[in-house]
Amino acid sequence: MNTSEPADARQTNRAPLWRFVGTTVVGGLFFLLPVYVDDSWTIPFDVAVSTLTEGLPGTVELYSLLLILASAVLTVLAALHGRGVIRSRHVESLQLGTRPVFLVLRLLGAVAAIMIFFGIGPGIVLAEDAGGLMFNTLIVSVAVIVPIGAVFVTLFVAFGGIEFIGTLTRPIMRPLFRVPGRAALDGIASFVGSYSVGLYVTNRMYLESRYSSRESVIIATCFSTVSMGFFAVVASTLDLLSYFPLILFSVVGVCFVLGVILCRIPPLSRKPDSYVGEPLPEQPVHGSLWKAAVERALARARESGGVLRASGRGLLDGLRLALMILPTILAVGLIAILIANHTPLFTWLGTPLEPVLSLLGIPDQDTVAPASLIGVSEMFLPALLATGVAVEAKFFVAVLSLSQILFFSATIPLLLELDIPVRLRDCVTLFLLRTALAIPLIALITHLAF
């Protein structure tokens, strides 16, 4: 009697289980495991990014510059290819072709990167709170975060982790936010990792027809928060670290309420439920939720190839995404910061808010009002503007800026460069709606807390 065949069969049948469990555990630990490093709690993902950006600053800056320059060159080649001037399968395969406005922005981003990297050009561009903030802090971080995050997110996506999480959270996500349960992974990826990782997940799910147009826009604009680490940066800047848990739970609560409301009103409610290809929506669960989650995860794992191949594909996807977004983020963010730093635009725009803030009992309205809107340019600017106000006003500004999500130095240009069907008008409208709805909520929390 040959006993090797049953053993081989058992081994083959167990392979999807090991792939699902192994990749989910590794990915989960990478994004969620608390580790104590340098007198503070963080996660392995942040440790990996910090090790590279802080341990090899010159190398990472050069790598970021080269990515931006490559993006500009390849975008021009893609434009020439699209017009029939040149023919190249390699250029076409990178899919870096874009609209004329983004071609211009990528070229501007390349010029700005050269100026900042080599220290040539106008002082207002090279200033630490302008070009220095954008390139040396934001761009180098995103250039490292996106490829690394894409590798580990791919492990979740390819081997069943997203089916597992999606099935378990569907009873919550669908009725509250009108999105699939798997959208929970997008929010988790943003919260513990980076908004760029969360948006990478959303974009990938949209292209795979797992999200409709409407669902992808809701997820991208309601769940793509900055990371928990940035929460701490804002709290530290405003000398509010002792209130960090309160800030954290306040932002989560406000974003929860805003998500429930915004998914039911325009512009989000008017987005069509169309798909890129053959729809692959989540199926309703009959019977045990846990059993269905495991079965769907294993079915996905059976369809996938090897872990190394999936990781390599994730790395290449992350690098391509970095090529797409880095120059645009730099160009748009730098323009927005220069407007915020060198014009009275946000002071003027904030003036009508002063009586509203006064009515709500928020102190230092003359500072809080412009700080409430200046976050659309860069999320960190409200904290810098509000360092000298009363503690209640600091708390209000911290929670509001972290709840707004959409800003021109990063999330808005990133959204516009992705395949998710969102327009600039949608982003501005949603920023204003989030701000208007959040202000009374945060004012109430402020009075309850102080």
C-alpha positions as CSV (number, residue, x, y, z in Angstrom):
1,M,0.0,0.0,0.0
2,N,1.4,3.4,-1.0
3,T,1.0,5.8,1.9
4,S,3.0,8.6,0.3
5,E,0.1,9.8,-1.9
6,P,-2.2,10.7,1.0
7,A,0.7,12.4,2.8
8,D,1.5,14.4,-0.3
9,A,-2.2,15.2,-0.7
10,R,-2.4,16.4,2.9
11,Q,0.7,18.5,2.4
12,T,-0.7,20.0,-0.7
13,N,-4.0,20.7,1.0
14,R,-2.3,22.4,3.9
15,A,-0.1,24.7,1.7
16,P,-2.9,27.3,1.3
17,L,-3.5,27.3,5.0
18,W,0.2,27.9,5.8
19,R,0.4,30.6,3.2
20,F,-2.7,32.3,4.6
21,V,-1.7,32.0,8.2
22,G,2.0,32.8,7.7
23,T,1.5,35.9,5.5
24,T,-1.4,37.3,7.7
25,V,0.7,36.8,10.9
26,V,3.8,38.3,9.4
27,G,1.9,41.2,7.8
28,G,-0.1,41.8,11.0
29,L,2.9,41.8,13.2
30,F,4.8,44.2,10.9
31,F,2.0,46.8,11.1
32,L,0.5,46.1,14.5
33,L,3.1,44.6,16.9
34,P,4.0,47.2,19.6
35,V,7.8,47.4,20.1
36,Y,9.7,49.6,22.5
37,V,12.6,51.4,20.7
38,D,14.5,54.5,21.9
39,D,12.3,55.2,24.9
40,S,9.0,55.1,22.9
41,W,6.5,52.6,21.6
42,T,6.2,52.1,17.9
43,I,5.7,49.3,15.3
44,P,8.2,47.3,13.2
45,F,7.0,49.2,10.0
46,D,8.0,52.5,11.5
47,V,11.3,51.0,12.8
48,A,12.1,49.8,9.3
49,V,11.3,53.2,7.7
50,S,13.1,55.2,10.4
51,T,16.2,52.9,10.2
52,L,16.5,53.8,6.5
53,T,15.6,57.5,6.6
54,E,17.6,58.3,9.7
55,G,20.4,55.8,9.3
56,L,21.1,56.6,5.6
57,P,19.8,60.1,5.1
58,G,22.0,61.0,2.2
59,T,21.4,57.8,0.4
60,V,17.6,58.0,0.8
61,E,17.6,61.6,-0.3
62,L,19.6,60.7,-3.5
63,Y,17.2,57.7,-4.1
64,S,14.2,60.0,-3.7
65,L,15.8,62.5,-6.2
66,L,16.5,59.8,-8.7
67,L,12.9,58.5,-8.5
68,I,11.5,61.9,-9.1
69,L,13.9,62.5,-12.1
70,A,13.1,59.1,-13.5
71,S,9.4,59.9,-13.2
72,A,9.7,63.1,-15.1
73,V,11.7,61.5,-17.9
74,L,9.5,58.5,-18.2
75,T,6.3,60.7,-18.1
76,V,7.7,62.7,-21.1
77,L,8.6,59.5,-22.9
78,A,5.0,58.2,-22.2
79,A,3.6,61.4,-23.6
80,L,5.7,61.0,-26.7
81,H,4.7,57.4,-27.0
82,G,1.0,58.4,-26.7
83,R,1.4,60.8,-29.6
84,G,3.2,58.3,-31.7
85,V,6.5,60.1,-31.7
86,I,8.3,57.1,-30.3
87,R,7.4,53.4,-29.8
88,S,8.5,51.5,-26.7
89,R,6.8,48.5,-25.0
90,H,8.9,49.2,-21.9
91,V,7.6,52.7,-21.6
92,E,4.0,51.5,-22.2
93,S,4.3,48.8,-19.6
94,L,5.1,51.3,-16.8
95,Q,1.7,53.0,-17.4
96,L,3.1,56.5,-16.4
97,G,1.1,58.3,-19.1
98,T,-1.0,61.1,-17.6
99,R,-3.0,64.2,-18.3
100,P,-1.1,67.4,-19.4
101,V,-1.6,69.1,-16.0
102,F,0.1,66.2,-14.2
103,L,2.8,66.1,-16.8
104,V,3.5,69.8,-16.0
105,L,3.4,69.0,-12.2
106,R,5.8,66.1,-12.5
107,L,8.2,68.3,-14.4
108,L,7.8,71.1,-11.8
109,G,8.4,68.5,-9.1
110,A,11.6,67.4,-10.8
111,V,12.9,71.0,-11.0
112,A,12.0,71.6,-7.4
113,A,13.8,68.4,-6.3
114,I,17.0,69.4,-8.1
115,M,16.8,72.9,-6.5
116,I,16.3,71.6,-3.0
117,F,18.8,68.7,-3.2
118,F,21.6,70.9,-4.5
119,G,20.6,74.0,-2.6
120,I,20.2,76.3,-5.6
121,G,17.3,78.7,-6.2
122,P,15.2,81.2,-4.3
123,G,15.4,81.2,-0.5
124,I,11.6,80.9,0.0
125,V,11.8,77.5,-1.9
126,L,14.9,76.3,0.0
127,A,13.6,77.4,3.4
128,E,13.4,74.7,6.1
129,D,9.6,75.2,6.4
130,A,9.0,75.0,2.7
131,G,11.4,72.9,0.5
132,G,13.1,71.4,3.5
133,L,9.8,70.2,5.0
134,M,8.5,68.9,1.7
135,F,11.6,67.1,0.4
136,N,13.8,66.2,3.4
137,T,10.8,65.2,5.6
138,L,7.8,64.2,3.5
139,I,9.2,63.1,0.2
140,V,12.0,60.9,1.6
141,S,9.5,59.3,4.0
142,V,6.9,58.5,1.3
143,A,9.7,57.2,-1.1
144,V,10.6,54.6,1.6
145,I,7.1,54.0,3.0
146,V,5.3,53.1,-0.2
147,P,7.6,50.3,-1.6
148,I,8.1,48.7,1.9
149,G,4.4,49.0,2.7
150,A,3.4,47.6,-0.7
151,V,5.4,44.4,0.0
152,F,3.6,43.6,3.2
153,V,0.2,44.8,2.0
154,T,0.6,42.5,-1.0
155,L,0.9,39.6,1.4
156,F,-2.4,40.5,2.9
157,V,-4.1,40.9,-0.4
158,A,-2.6,37.9,-2.3
159,F,-3.0,35.2,0.3
160,G,-6.4,35.7,1.8
161,G,-5.9,38.2,4.7
162,I,-8.1,40.8,3.1
163,E,-10.9,38.2,2.6
164,F,-10.6,37.1,6.2
165,I,-10.8,40.7,7.6
166,G,-13.4,41.7,5.1
167,T,-15.8,38.9,5.9
168,L,-15.5,39.5,9.7
169,T,-16.0,43.2,9.5
170,R,-18.7,43.3,6.8
171,P,-21.6,43.4,9.3
172,I,-20.1,46.7,10.6
173,M,-18.7,48.3,7.5
174,R,-21.6,47.8,5.1
175,P,-24.5,49.2,7.1
176,L,-22.5,52.1,8.7
177,F,-20.3,53.2,5.8
178,R,-21.9,51.5,2.8
179,V,-18.6,49.9,1.8
180,P,-17.3,46.3,1.8
181,G,-15.9,44.8,5.0
182,R,-12.5,44.5,3.4
183,A,-12.3,48.3,3.6
184,A,-11.3,47.9,7.2
185,L,-7.8,46.9,6.0
186,D,-7.5,50.2,4.2
187,G,-8.2,52.1,7.3
188,I,-5.9,50.0,9.4
189,A,-3.1,50.3,6.9
190,S,-3.4,54.1,7.0
191,F,-3.7,54.3,10.8
192,V,-0.8,52.1,11.7
193,G,1.3,52.6,8.6
194,S,0.7,55.6,6.3
195,Y,-2.1,57.1,4.3
196,S,0.0,56.2,1.2
197,V,-0.2,52.5,2.1
198,G,-3.9,52.7,2.7
199,L,-4.5,54.4,-0.6
200,Y,-2.3,51.8,-2.3
201,V,-4.6,49.1,-0.9
202,T,-7.7,51.1,-2.1
203,N,-6.4,51.7,-5.6
204,R,-5.4,48.0,-6.0
205,M,-8.8,46.8,-4.8
206,Y,-10.5,49.2,-7.2
207,L,-8.4,48.0,-10.2
208,E,-9.2,44.4,-9.3
209,S,-12.9,45.3,-9.3
210,R,-13.3,44.5,-5.6
211,Y,-14.5,48.1,-5.0
212,S,-16.9,50.0,-7.1
213,S,-16.2,53.6,-8.1
214,R,-18.4,54.9,-5.2
215,E,-16.8,52.5,-2.6
216,S,-13.3,53.4,-3.6
217,V,-13.9,57.1,-3.3
218,I,-15.6,56.8,0.1
219,I,-12.8,54.6,1.4
220,A,-10.0,56.9,0.0
221,T,-11.5,60.1,1.4
222,C,-12.9,58.9,4.7
223,F,-10.4,56.2,5.9
224,S,-7.0,57.4,4.6
225,T,-5.9,59.1,7.9
226,V,-2.3,60.0,8.7
227,S,-0.5,57.4,10.8
228,M,-0.7,57.2,14.6
229,G,3.0,58.3,14.7
230,F,2.1,61.6,13.1
231,F,-0.6,62.0,15.7
232,A,2.2,62.0,18.3
233,V,4.2,64.5,16.2
234,V,1.3,67.0,16.2
235,A,0.7,66.4,19.9
236,S,4.3,67.0,20.8
237,T,4.5,70.2,18.7
238,L,1.5,71.6,20.6
239,D,2.9,70.3,23.9
240,L,-0.1,68.0,24.3
241,L,1.6,64.6,24.7
242,S,0.0,64.2,28.1
243,Y,-3.4,64.3,26.2
244,F,-2.3,61.9,23.5
245,P,-4.9,59.2,24.3
246,L,-7.7,61.7,24.4
247,I,-6.5,63.2,21.0
248,L,-6.3,59.7,19.5
249,F,-9.7,58.6,20.5
250,S,-11.3,61.9,19.7
251,V,-9.9,61.8,16.1
252,V,-11.1,58.2,15.7
253,G,-14.5,59.1,17.0
254,V,-14.9,62.2,14.8
255,C,-13.7,60.4,11.7
256,F,-16.2,57.6,12.5
257,V,-19.1,60.1,12.7
258,L,-18.0,62.0,9.6
259,G,-17.7,58.7,7.6
260,V,-21.2,57.7,8.5
261,I,-22.6,61.1,7.4
262,L,-20.5,61.8,4.3
263,C,-21.1,58.5,2.6
264,R,-24.8,59.4,2.5
265,I,-24.6,62.9,1.1
266,P,-23.1,64.4,-2.1
267,P,-20.6,64.2,-3.6
268,L,-19.9,60.7,-2.3
269,S,-23.5,59.4,-2.6
270,R,-23.7,60.4,-6.2
271,K,-20.7,58.3,-7.3
272,P,-21.7,55.4,-9.5
273,D,-21.4,51.8,-8.5
274,S,-19.5,51.0,-11.6
275,Y,-16.4,48.7,-11.8
276,V,-13.2,48.6,-13.8
277,G,-13.8,45.1,-15.0
278,E,-16.0,42.1,-14.0
279,P,-17.3,43.0,-10.5
280,L,-16.0,40.9,-7.6
281,P,-18.1,42.2,-4.7
282,E,-18.2,40.6,-1.3
283,Q,-20.8,37.9,-1.0
284,P,-23.2,37.9,2.0
285,V,-22.5,35.3,4.7
286,H,-24.9,32.5,5.6
287,G,-24.0,30.6,8.7
288,S,-20.9,31.0,10.8
289,L,-19.0,34.3,10.1
290,W,-15.7,32.9,11.3
291,K,-16.0,29.7,9.1
292,A,-16.9,31.8,6.1
293,A,-13.9,34.1,6.7
294,V,-11.5,31.2,6.9
295,E,-13.0,29.5,3.8
296,R,-12.8,32.6,1.7
297,A,-9.2,33.3,2.8
298,L,-8.1,29.7,1.9
299,A,-9.9,30.0,-1.5
300,R,-7.9,33.1,-2.2
301,A,-4.6,31.5,-1.0
302,R,-5.1,28.5,-3.3
303,E,-5.3,30.9,-6.3
304,S,-2.1,32.6,-5.5
305,G,1.5,31.8,-6.4
306,G,4.6,31.8,-4.2
307,V,5.2,34.2,-1.4
308,L,8.5,35.5,-2.9
309,R,6.9,36.2,-6.3
310,A,4.0,38.1,-4.6
311,S,6.5,40.1,-2.5
312,G,8.5,41.0,-5.6
313,R,5.4,42.1,-7.4
314,G,4.4,44.2,-4.4
315,L,7.8,45.9,-4.4
316,L,7.6,46.7,-8.1
317,D,4.0,48.0,-7.7
318,G,5.2,50.2,-4.8
319,L,8.1,51.6,-6.8
320,R,5.8,52.4,-9.7
321,L,3.4,54.1,-7.4
322,A,6.3,56.1,-5.9
323,L,7.3,57.2,-9.4
324,M,3.8,58.4,-10.1
325,I,3.2,60.4,-6.9
326,L,6.5,61.8,-5.6
327,P,7.0,64.7,-8.1
328,T,3.3,65.7,-8.0
329,I,3.3,65.7,-4.2
330,L,6.4,67.8,-4.1
331,A,5.1,70.3,-6.7
332,V,1.6,70.7,-5.3
333,G,2.7,70.7,-1.7
334,L,5.4,73.3,-2.2
335,I,3.0,75.6,-4.0
336,A,0.4,75.2,-1.2
337,I,3.0,75.9,1.5
338,L,4.4,78.9,-0.2
339,I,0.8,80.3,-0.5
340,A,0.2,79.6,3.2
341,N,3.5,81.1,4.4
342,H,3.7,84.1,2.2
343,T,0.2,85.3,1.5
344,P,-2.7,86.3,3.8
345,L,-5.1,84.0,1.9
346,F,-5.9,81.6,4.8
347,T,-6.2,84.5,7.2
348,W,-8.8,86.0,4.9
349,L,-10.6,82.7,4.4
350,G,-10.6,82.1,8.2
351,T,-12.2,85.4,9.1
352,P,-15.8,84.2,8.7
353,L,-15.1,81.4,11.1
354,E,-14.2,83.7,14.0
355,P,-17.8,84.4,15.1
356,V,-18.6,80.7,14.8
357,L,-15.7,79.7,17.0
358,S,-16.6,82.5,19.5
359,L,-20.2,81.2,19.6
360,L,-18.9,77.7,20.3
361,G,-16.7,79.0,23.1
362,I,-13.3,78.2,21.5
363,P,-10.6,80.7,22.7
364,D,-8.1,82.5,20.6
365,Q,-10.4,82.6,17.6
366,D,-8.1,84.9,15.6
367,T,-5.5,82.1,15.5
368,V,-7.7,79.1,15.5
369,A,-9.8,80.4,12.5
370,P,-7.0,80.4,9.9
371,A,-5.5,77.3,11.5
372,S,-8.8,75.5,10.8
373,L,-8.4,76.0,7.1
374,I,-4.7,76.2,6.5
375,G,-4.5,72.4,7.0
376,V,-5.7,72.0,3.4
377,S,-2.3,73.0,2.3
378,E,-0.3,70.9,4.8
379,M,-1.6,69.0,7.8
380,F,1.3,70.0,10.0
381,L,0.8,73.8,9.5
382,P,-2.1,74.2,11.9
383,A,0.0,72.8,14.7
384,L,2.8,75.3,13.9
385,L,0.4,78.2,13.8
386,A,-1.3,77.3,17.2
387,T,1.8,76.7,19.4
388,G,1.1,79.9,21.5
389,V,-2.6,79.6,22.2
390,A,-4.6,78.3,25.2
391,V,-4.5,74.5,25.8
392,E,-8.2,74.2,24.8
393,A,-7.5,75.9,21.5
394,K,-4.4,73.7,21.0
395,F,-6.5,70.6,21.5
396,F,-9.2,71.8,19.2
397,V,-6.7,72.5,16.4
398,A,-4.9,69.2,16.9
399,V,-8.1,67.1,16.6
400,L,-9.5,69.2,13.7
401,S,-6.3,69.0,11.6
402,L,-5.9,65.3,12.1
403,S,-9.6,64.7,11.2
404,Q,-9.6,66.7,8.0
405,I,-7.6,64.0,6.1
406,L,-7.4,65.8,2.8
407,F,-4.5,68.2,2.2
408,F,-2.6,69.5,-0.9
409,S,0.9,68.5,0.3
410,A,0.2,64.8,0.1
411,T,-3.2,63.1,0.0
412,I,-4.9,65.3,-2.6
413,P,-2.2,65.0,-5.3
414,L,-1.8,61.3,-4.5
415,L,-5.5,60.7,-4.9
416,L,-5.6,62.6,-8.2
417,E,-2.6,60.6,-9.6
418,L,-4.2,57.2,-8.7
419,D,-6.9,55.4,-10.7
420,I,-9.6,56.1,-8.1
421,P,-12.3,58.3,-9.8
422,V,-12.1,61.4,-7.6
423,R,-11.8,65.0,-8.9
424,L,-10.1,68.0,-7.4
425,R,-13.5,69.6,-6.9
426,D,-14.6,66.5,-4.9
427,C,-11.5,66.8,-2.7
428,V,-12.0,70.5,-1.9
429,T,-15.7,70.0,-1.3
430,L,-15.1,67.1,1.1
431,F,-12.4,69.0,2.9
432,L,-14.9,71.9,3.5
433,L,-17.6,69.4,4.5
434,R,-15.3,67.6,6.9
435,T,-14.3,70.9,8.5
436,A,-17.8,72.2,8.8
437,L,-19.2,69.0,10.3
438,A,-16.2,68.4,12.6
439,I,-16.0,71.9,14.2
440,P,-19.1,71.5,16.4
441,L,-18.3,67.9,17.3
442,I,-14.7,68.8,18.3
443,A,-16.0,71.9,20.2
444,L,-18.3,69.6,22.2
445,I,-15.4,67.2,23.0
446,T,-13.2,70.2,24.0
447,H,-15.8,71.4,26.5
448,L,-16.3,67.9,27.9
449,A,-12.6,67.4,28.3
450,F,-11.6,70.8,29.6
